[in-house]
Amino acid sequence: MKKLILLALILAPMTLFAQKIGVVNQGEIIQAMPEYTAAQTELQNTSKQYEDELKRMQEELQKKAEAFDKEAANLPDAIKTRRQNELQEMYQKIQTYAQDAQQSMAQSEQEKMQAIQEKLTKAIEEVGNTGGYAFVLIEGSLPFINKNVCTDITAQVKTKLGLK
């Protein structure tokens, strides 16, 4: 029994080396995907819209604050307090809007990238299965990948996705 276990331990690394190992550069593929380019463009446009609205809100607050500063000396205390409260509320709305916009952008980016990642993962799996690879390693996810013992399947995955 001990000899059988010893033999299994000796042969296990040999069978591991007989396995085909692929490596893929996900970043290169993702940047070549039209879905990624479209997502980036859409995210930039949405970000610009949020920035424009935020700028408009800040300009409105600035104008009201300047008008208040000019009139403040001549206003009764009740009106002055009410306008100060209005300015404070506007400032808080701007802060809330900025936070909501940032969260919305992050969520949108995550959703778009998840769909792209799922498509890429499926293509990697298909190429891995078709090519008979025991493992497909993602370049950059490990500290070191010896490319002399791996096959770079990035081009095959790009072809599977219809990319150049």
LUMMI-368884 format. One record per residue (C-alpha): x, y, z. Coordinates in steps of 0.25 Angstrom, whole numbers, plus 5000, padded with zeros to 4 digits. Example, Ala and Ser with C-alpha at 12.3 -4.5 7.8 and 13.67 -1.06 7.14 Angstrom:
REM residues 2
+------+------+------+
|    u |    v |    w |
+------+------+------+
| 5049 | 4982 | 5031 |
| 5055 | 4996 | 5029 |
+------+------+------+
END
This chain:
REM residues 164
+------+------+------+
|    u |    v |    w |
+------+------+------+
| 5000 | 5000 | 5000 |
| 5011 | 5010 | 5003 |
| 5018 | 5007 | 4990 |
| 5005 | 5010 | 4983 |
| 5004 | 5023 | 4990 |
| 5018 | 5026 | 4987 |
| 5017 | 5023 | 4972 |
| 5004 | 5032 | 4972 |
| 5012 | 5043 | 4978 |
| 5023 | 5042 | 4968 |
| 5014 | 5040 | 4956 |
| 5005 | 5052 | 4960 |
| 5014 | 5063 | 4956 |
| 5018 | 5056 | 4943 |
| 5003 | 5055 | 4939 |
| 5002 | 5070 | 4943 |
| 5013 | 5074 | 4933 |
| 5006 | 5066 | 4922 |
| 4994 | 5075 | 4923 |
| 4992 | 5086 | 4913 |
| 4992 | 5100 | 4920 |
| 4987 | 5112 | 4913 |
| 4989 | 5127 | 4917 |
| 4981 | 5138 | 4912 |
| 4982 | 5153 | 4913 |
| 4968 | 5158 | 4917 |
| 4972 | 5173 | 4917 |
| 4976 | 5172 | 4902 |
| 4963 | 5165 | 4899 |
| 4954 | 5174 | 4906 |
| 4960 | 5186 | 4900 |
| 4958 | 5180 | 4887 |
| 4943 | 5177 | 4889 |
| 4933 | 5187 | 4883 |
| 4924 | 5185 | 4895 |
| 4935 | 5191 | 4904 |
| 4937 | 5203 | 4894 |
| 4922 | 5205 | 4894 |
| 4921 | 5204 | 4909 |
| 4933 | 5214 | 4911 |
| 4926 | 5224 | 4902 |
| 4913 | 5222 | 4909 |
| 4919 | 5224 | 4922 |
| 4926 | 5236 | 4918 |
| 4914 | 5242 | 4912 |
| 4906 | 5239 | 4925 |
| 4917 | 5245 | 4933 |
| 4917 | 5258 | 4925 |
| 4902 | 5259 | 4927 |
| 4904 | 5257 | 4942 |
| 4915 | 5267 | 4943 |
| 4907 | 5277 | 4934 |
| 4895 | 5276 | 4944 |
| 4904 | 5278 | 4956 |
| 4911 | 5290 | 4950 |
| 4897 | 5296 | 4947 |
| 4893 | 5293 | 4962 |
| 4906 | 5299 | 4967 |
| 4904 | 5312 | 4958 |
| 4890 | 5314 | 4963 |
| 4894 | 5313 | 4978 |
| 4906 | 5323 | 4975 |
| 4896 | 5333 | 4969 |
| 4886 | 5331 | 4980 |
| 4897 | 5333 | 4991 |
| 4903 | 5345 | 4984 |
| 4889 | 5351 | 4983 |
| 4887 | 5348 | 4998 |
| 4900 | 5354 | 5002 |
| 4896 | 5367 | 4995 |
| 4882 | 5368 | 5002 |
| 4886 | 5362 | 5015 |
| 4888 | 5375 | 5022 |
| 4874 | 5380 | 5019 |
| 4866 | 5368 | 5021 |
| 4858 | 5365 | 5034 |
| 4864 | 5354 | 5042 |
| 4852 | 5344 | 5039 |
| 4854 | 5346 | 5024 |
| 4870 | 5345 | 5026 |
| 4868 | 5332 | 5034 |
| 4859 | 5326 | 5023 |
| 4868 | 5329 | 5012 |
| 4880 | 5324 | 5019 |
| 4872 | 5311 | 5021 |
| 4869 | 5311 | 5007 |
| 4883 | 5312 | 5003 |
| 4887 | 5301 | 5013 |
| 4877 | 5292 | 5007 |
| 4882 | 5295 | 4993 |
| 4896 | 5292 | 4997 |
| 4891 | 5278 | 5003 |
| 4883 | 5275 | 4991 |
| 4896 | 5277 | 4982 |
| 4904 | 5268 | 4992 |
| 4893 | 5257 | 4991 |
| 4892 | 5258 | 4976 |
| 4907 | 5257 | 4975 |
| 4908 | 5245 | 4983 |
| 4896 | 5238 | 4976 |
| 4902 | 5241 | 4962 |
| 4915 | 5235 | 4967 |
| 4908 | 5222 | 4972 |
| 4900 | 5222 | 4959 |
| 4912 | 5222 | 4951 |
| 4919 | 5212 | 4959 |
| 4907 | 5202 | 4958 |
| 4905 | 5205 | 4943 |
| 4920 | 5202 | 4940 |
| 4919 | 5189 | 4949 |
| 4907 | 5184 | 4941 |
| 4914 | 5187 | 4927 |
| 4927 | 5181 | 4931 |
| 4920 | 5169 | 4937 |
| 4913 | 5166 | 4924 |
| 4926 | 5168 | 4916 |
| 4933 | 5159 | 4926 |
| 4923 | 5148 | 4925 |
| 4924 | 5148 | 4910 |
| 4939 | 5147 | 4911 |
| 4939 | 5136 | 4921 |
| 4930 | 5128 | 4912 |
| 4939 | 5130 | 4900 |
| 4951 | 5126 | 4909 |
| 4944 | 5113 | 4913 |
| 4940 | 5109 | 4899 |
| 4954 | 5111 | 4894 |
| 4960 | 5104 | 4906 |
| 4950 | 5092 | 4904 |
| 4952 | 5092 | 4889 |
| 4967 | 5092 | 4890 |
| 4968 | 5082 | 4901 |
| 4974 | 5091 | 4912 |
| 4974 | 5086 | 4926 |
| 4976 | 5100 | 4931 |
| 4975 | 5114 | 4925 |
| 4982 | 5124 | 4933 |
| 4979 | 5139 | 4933 |
| 4991 | 5147 | 4930 |
| 4994 | 5157 | 4941 |
| 4986 | 5150 | 4951 |
| 4998 | 5142 | 4956 |
| 5011 | 5147 | 4960 |
| 5018 | 5138 | 4950 |
| 5014 | 5130 | 4938 |
| 5025 | 5123 | 4930 |
| 5021 | 5125 | 4916 |
| 5030 | 5114 | 4912 |
| 5021 | 5103 | 4917 |
| 5008 | 5110 | 4914 |
| 5001 | 5113 | 4901 |
| 4996 | 5127 | 4899 |
| 4982 | 5126 | 4894 |
| 4979 | 5141 | 4894 |
| 4978 | 5141 | 4879 |
| 4969 | 5129 | 4879 |
| 4959 | 5135 | 4889 |
| 4959 | 5148 | 4880 |
| 4956 | 5140 | 4868 |
| 4945 | 5133 | 4876 |
| 4939 | 5147 | 4879 |
| 4940 | 5152 | 4865 |
| 4951 | 5162 | 4868 |
| 4964 | 5165 | 4860 |
+------+------+------+
END
